[in-house]
Each structure stands twice: as C-alpha cells, then as structure tokens.
Amino acid sequence: MPEVKKETSPARPEGSKPPVPSPTPDSFSLAHLSDLHLTSLKGTAIGQLLNKRMLGYLSWWRKRRRVHRLDIVEALLEDLKTTRPDHIAVTGDLTHLGLPDEFTDAGQWLARFGSPDQVTVIPGNHEAYVGQQWSAQLSAWAPYLISDDRQDSASTGELFPSLRIRGKVALIGLCSARPSLPFLAVGSLGEKQLGILAGLLLETGKAGLLRVVLIHHPPVNGVVSWRKRLTDAEAFRAIVQQHGAELILHGHAHRRAQTQIQTPGGYAPVIGISSASATNRQSKRRAQYHIYRLSRTAQGWQVHVCVRSFVRRKKYITQDEFRLL
C-alpha cells in the first residue's frame, strides 16, 4: 500500500484553537472541500445555453456570481498551506454549468490544490447539468478521479467507484451526478455502482482500513429537498448497514449537516459541508472546510474534526472542533 508522507506541524494561525497532537504513524489528516464552483461564465455564447443551462446561467447572473468568490478560494489555498493536510477530498460541483471550458478551467485550479496523488475528486450535479456526453469531459480531471490500480487508464466508463488507499485510509469515491430535468438536481448511483461499492466496503473492512466514502448527494433523508435528493439513497444505506463504513462525506446542500447510518459495528457518521467559496451570513452556509484527523488506537479508530471558516479579515480560522468516534 502507498505510504503517506508526514510533514512537521506548522505554526498555529491567528485566531485558531490549540493544535491537536502531532500525527503518528497510524494517523492521517484529510481536508474535505465541496461545491467550489471555481469557474466564471463570462463570455459564454448564447448557443451553449439553448437547454437547461439557460436557467443555470440566469441563476449565476442573478446571484451565484456574487456568492461564489474566487478571492475566498485564494484564501482557502493559503490556509491549506498552513494546515497542511495529508490529503484533500473534493466532493463535486467544481463548475456551474458543466461546459467544456469550465472543466478545463477547474482542472487548472485543481493543480493549485495539489498533485493527483494528494487530491481526490468526485463530480457533482453541476458537472452533469445536461446529458450531452458530460462524462467525457471528466477526462480533464482523470488523474484526480481514477483508482490507484487504474492510473494508466482514463476511461470515463470505469471511473467509479474509485478506490484510493493512503496509509491506513481507504478513500472510496462515488458518482451520484446524473443529468436531470429543469428545476431538479437529483442524483443516483445505479445498481452496478452500488454492487461494486458493497464489494469494496467488504474488502477494505477486512483489511482493517478506515473507510471514507465520498459522495456528492446526501445519502440520508431530510438534508436536502425532494428535488435535490439521491433517488437510490435507501439502497446505499442498506449496503452501509450491512458492510459498514467509518465516515461518509458529502456536499450538495451548501451547509453543514451531520447525520448517521447504522452499521454492524455501531454507526457511520455522515457529514456534509458548506461551499468552500461562498459568502453567507448564516454560519452553517458560510465558506468552510473540514479537516479530519484520523487516528488508530488500541480501542479502534478516532476521528477528530476541525472546522475552518472564512471570516471578514479575508482568511480562514478554526470555528469549531469535535470528536466523532
């Protein structure tokens, strides 16, 4: 299994709480970002909007272009240089309308977050805005998507579920992104992907790995409205209930959310995060990202969560810390 590079702990940023203990050989830090909407639609040709994208463009023009700010993304990049997680997980919605140029632009941003072995990405519903061969555009991000054993292949038809093992942590990436009708943002996994997921959870669980499942749509009811739901969430939950998982991370809701799914060993925390580029007066919807410090002890896995939030001084600070397991 690939070994994770360990780095010395940086100085504590102003306004943050005391740092958690330094990593041990059996620990790993994972930053979770979502719904960055990194691209601009300025200069988009009218011919590219003759479908559902017209509604999305109007939404961007009226609101989203002022909500999702690239100066916040720049502050995020600076903060990551300070917090220095071992790995970064991005759970979808890097674009606004899933246009080809947006995939290229978002790919350039991804390179600034880190190399493909340091960053794992899954797509969101905005990447699948319309059904015109949207998955083919994922080739621009292929190195950030594919499993460890598929590094020589960028075939979009075999991307998900993805499995990336970093130290004692198994990152399992799912694709819930699907084109949907106007005014809907639903997602689904499908029988084939769910079947492979069951096998991966069983295999990595037997190997004693901490299993982190990455999915864009929340898999628990009540986090988002019916029109934004995961249509086969019940089937997903049944698999987790049977085979277990230690942590499930999602985006899509643009707010912090914490739920859980029962497992054979107890429960799997299901954590949603707000957009990492958004301005909002509500603290649960303000630009944030989480750092999960995953440690294995004699009693089992421990998960410590650090919530980093953007503040008016144009930087991120620690807003909250808590333990999950």
C-alpha positions in Angstrom: 0.0 0.0 0.0 1.3 3.5 -0.7 2.8 5.3 2.2 1.7 8.8 3.2 4.3 11.5 3.6 4.3 13.1 7.0 5.2 16.7 7.5 6.0 18.8 10.6 3.2 20.7 12.2 3.1 24.4 11.1 2.7 27.3 13.4 -0.9 27.9 14.7 -2.8 30.5 12.7 -4.0 33.6 14.5 -7.5 33.1 15.9 -7.3 29.3 15.9 -7.5 26.9 18.8 -4.5 24.9 20.1 -3.5 22.3 17.6 -4.2 18.6 18.1 -1.3 16.3 18.8 1.2 15.7 16.0 0.5 12.8 13.7 1.7 9.3 14.5 2.5 6.5 12.0 -1.2 5.4 12.4 -2.7 8.8 11.8 -3.8 10.7 8.7 -5.3 14.2 8.1 -8.0 14.6 5.4 -9.3 18.0 4.3 -12.9 17.9 2.9 -14.0 20.6 0.4 -17.1 20.8 -1.7 -19.2 22.9 -4.1 -16.3 25.3 -5.0 -17.9 26.5 -8.3 -14.5 27.6 -9.5 -15.4 28.9 -12.9 -16.8 32.0 -14.5 -19.5 32.1 -17.2 -18.4 35.5 -18.6 -18.3 35.3 -22.3 -20.5 32.2 -22.6 -22.0 32.1 -26.1 -25.8 32.0 -26.3 -25.6 28.8 -28.4 -24.3 27.0 -25.4 -27.4 27.9 -23.4 -30.2 26.5 -25.5 -31.3 23.9 -22.9 -31.4 23.6 -19.1 -28.2 25.6 -19.0 -30.2 28.8 -19.7 -31.8 28.5 -16.3 -28.5 27.9 -14.6 -26.9 30.8 -16.4 -29.7 33.1 -15.2 -29.2 31.9 -11.7 -25.5 32.5 -11.9 -26.1 36.0 -13.3 -28.6 37.0 -10.7 -26.9 35.5 -7.6 -24.2 32.9 -7.9 -21.6 35.0 -9.5 -21.6 37.2 -6.3 -22.0 34.3 -3.9 -19.1 32.2 -5.1 -15.9 34.3 -5.0 -12.5 33.4 -6.2 -10.8 35.6 -3.6 -12.3 33.2 -1.0 -10.7 30.3 -3.0 -7.4 32.1 -2.9 -7.7 32.5 0.9 -8.5 28.7 1.1 -5.4 27.8 -0.9 -3.3 30.0 1.5 -4.9 28.3 4.5 -4.2 24.8 3.2 -0.5 25.8 3.1 -0.8 26.4 6.9 -3.0 23.4 7.9 -1.1 21.1 5.5 -3.5 18.1 5.4 -2.1 14.8 4.2 -4.8 14.6 1.5 -7.7 16.7 0.1 -11.1 15.3 -0.9 -13.4 17.5 -3.2 -17.0 16.2 -3.3 -18.2 17.8 -6.5 -19.6 20.9 -8.2 -16.4 22.5 -9.4 -18.3 24.1 -12.3 -21.5 25.9 -12.8 -23.0 24.5 -16.0 -20.6 21.7 -16.9 -19.4 23.4 -20.1 -16.2 22.0 -21.7 -14.2 25.2 -21.0 -15.3 25.0 -17.3 -13.8 21.5 -17.0 -10.5 22.8 -18.3 -10.5 25.9 -16.1 -11.4 23.8 -13.0 -8.6 21.4 -13.9 -6.1 24.3 -13.7 -7.5 25.2 -10.2 -7.1 21.6 -9.1 -3.4 21.7 -10.0 -3.1 24.5 -7.5 -4.6 22.4 -4.7 -2.1 19.6 -5.2 -0.9 16.8 -7.3 -3.3 13.9 -8.2 -1.8 11.7 -5.5 -2.6 14.4 -2.9 -6.2 15.3 -4.1 -9.2 13.1 -4.8 -12.2 14.4 -6.7 -15.7 13.2 -7.5 -18.2 15.0 -9.7 -21.4 16.8 -8.6 -24.7 17.5 -10.3 -23.4 20.8 -11.8 -20.9 18.7 -13.8 -23.8 16.7 -15.2 -26.0 19.7 -16.0 -27.2 18.3 -19.3 -26.9 14.9 -20.9 -24.7 15.8 -23.8 -21.8 13.4 -23.2 -21.0 15.2 -19.9 -18.9 12.3 -18.5 -16.5 12.6 -21.4 -15.5 16.0 -20.1 -14.2 14.3 -16.9 -11.0 13.3 -18.8 -9.7 16.8 -17.9 -9.7 15.7 -14.3 -8.9 12.0 -14.8 -5.7 11.9 -12.7 -7.7 13.2 -9.7 -10.6 10.7 -10.2 -9.2 7.3 -11.0 -8.4 4.4 -8.6 -4.8 3.6 -7.7 -4.8 0.5 -9.9 -6.1 2.4 -12.9 -3.5 5.1 -13.1 -2.7 4.0 -16.7 -6.3 4.4 -17.8 -8.5 7.4 -18.1 -11.6 5.5 -19.4 -14.5 7.5 -18.0 -16.7 4.5 -18.2 -14.8 2.7 -15.5 -14.0 5.6 -13.1 -16.5 4.8 -10.3 -16.5 3.6 -7.6 -12.9 4.6 -7.2 -10.5 3.3 -4.5 -7.5 5.2 -3.3 -5.6 3.9 -0.3 -3.5 6.3 1.6 -1.7 4.8 4.6 -4.4 3.0 6.6 -7.2 5.0 5.0 -9.4 3.8 2.1 -11.0 6.7 0.1 -13.9 5.3 -1.9 -15.2 7.8 -4.5 -18.8 7.5 -5.9 -20.5 9.3 -8.7 -24.1 10.4 -7.9 -24.1 13.0 -10.7 -26.8 12.5 -13.3 -28.4 14.8 -15.9 -31.9 15.8 -14.6 -34.9 17.8 -15.8 -35.2 21.5 -15.4 -35.7 22.6 -11.7 -34.3 19.3 -10.5 -30.9 18.4 -9.1 -31.4 14.8 -8.2 -28.7 12.2 -8.3 -28.4 8.4 -8.4 -25.7 5.7 -8.1 -27.2 2.8 -10.0 -27.2 -0.9 -9.4 -23.8 -1.5 -10.9 -22.0 1.1 -8.8 -23.8 0.0 -5.7 -22.8 -3.6 -6.3 -19.1 -2.7 -6.6 -19.4 -0.5 -3.6 -20.5 -3.4 -1.5 -17.5 -5.4 -2.5 -15.1 -2.5 -1.8 -16.5 -1.9 1.7 -16.2 -5.6 2.5 -12.7 -5.9 1.1 -11.3 -2.8 2.8 -13.1 -3.5 6.0 -11.4 -7.0 6.2 -8.1 -5.2 5.6 -8.6 -3.1 8.7 -8.7 0.2 6.8 -10.6 3.2 7.8 -13.2 3.5 5.1 -14.1 7.1 3.9 -16.9 7.2 1.4 -17.1 10.3 -0.8 -20.5 11.1 -2.4 -22.0 14.4 -3.7 -25.6 14.0 -2.8 -26.6 13.4 0.8 -27.5 9.8 1.4 -29.7 10.5 4.4 -33.2 11.9 4.1 -34.0 15.4 5.3 -30.7 17.1 4.4 -31.9 18.5 1.1 -35.3 18.9 -0.5 -37.1 16.2 -2.6 -36.0 17.9 -5.9 -32.3 17.6 -4.9 -32.4 14.1 -3.4 -30.4 10.9 -4.0 -33.0 8.7 -5.6 -31.4 5.4 -4.5 -30.4 6.6 -1.1 -32.2 3.7 0.6 -30.2 1.1 -1.4 -27.0 2.9 -0.5 -27.9 3.0 3.2 -28.7 -0.8 3.1 -25.2 -1.5 1.8 -23.6 0.6 4.5 -25.8 -1.0 7.2 -24.6 -4.4 6.0 -20.9 -3.9 5.3 -20.1 -0.8 7.4 -18.1 2.4 6.8 -16.2 4.7 9.2 -17.0 8.0 7.6 -19.3 9.3 4.8 -18.6 12.8 3.4 -20.9 14.7 1.0 -21.6 18.2 -0.4 -24.6 19.5 -2.4 -26.6 21.0 0.5 -24.3 24.1 0.7 -24.5 23.9 4.5 -23.1 21.9 7.4 -25.0 18.8 8.2 -24.4 15.8 10.5 -26.4 12.6 10.4 -25.5 8.9 10.7 -26.2 5.4 9.3 -26.4 2.3 11.5 -23.6 -0.2 10.8 -22.7 -3.7 12.2 -20.2 -2.0 14.4 -22.2 0.9 15.6 -22.8 3.8 13.2 -21.2 5.7 10.3 -21.1 9.5 10.7 -22.5 11.3 7.6 -21.1 14.8 7.4 -22.0 17.5 4.9 -20.1 20.7 4.3 -21.0 24.1 3.0 -19.5 25.5 -0.1 -15.8 26.4 0.3 -16.2 29.5 -1.8 -19.5 31.1 -0.6 -20.4 34.3 1.2 -23.3 33.9 3.5 -24.4 35.5 6.8 -25.5 32.1 8.1 -22.6 30.3 9.9 -23.7 26.9 8.5 -23.7 28.2 5.0 -20.5 30.4 5.1 -17.4 29.2 3.3 -15.9 26.4 5.3 -13.9 23.2 5.0 -13.2 20.4 7.5 -10.0 18.7 8.5 -10.5 15.2 9.7 -7.6 13.8 11.8 -7.9 10.0 11.7 -6.0 8.1 14.3 -5.9 4.4 15.2 -5.6 3.5 18.8 -5.8 0.3 20.8 -9.5 0.9 21.2 -10.1 1.5 17.5 -10.3 4.5 15.2 -10.7 8.0 16.5 -11.9 10.9 14.3 -11.2 14.5 15.3 -12.9 17.2 13.2 -11.6 20.8 12.8 -14.0 23.2 11.2 -12.2 26.0 9.3 -14.4 29.0 8.4 -13.8 32.1 6.2 -14.1 35.4 8.1 -14.2 39.0 7.0 -10.5 39.5 7.5 -10.1 37.5 4.3 -8.8 34.4 5.9 -9.8 31.1 7.4 -9.8 30.4 11.1 -10.9 27.5 13.3 -14.5 27.9 14.2 -15.1 24.6 16.0 -13.5 21.3 16.9 -15.1 18.0 18.0 -14.6 14.2 18.0 -16.8 11.8 16.1 -15.5 8.3 17.1 
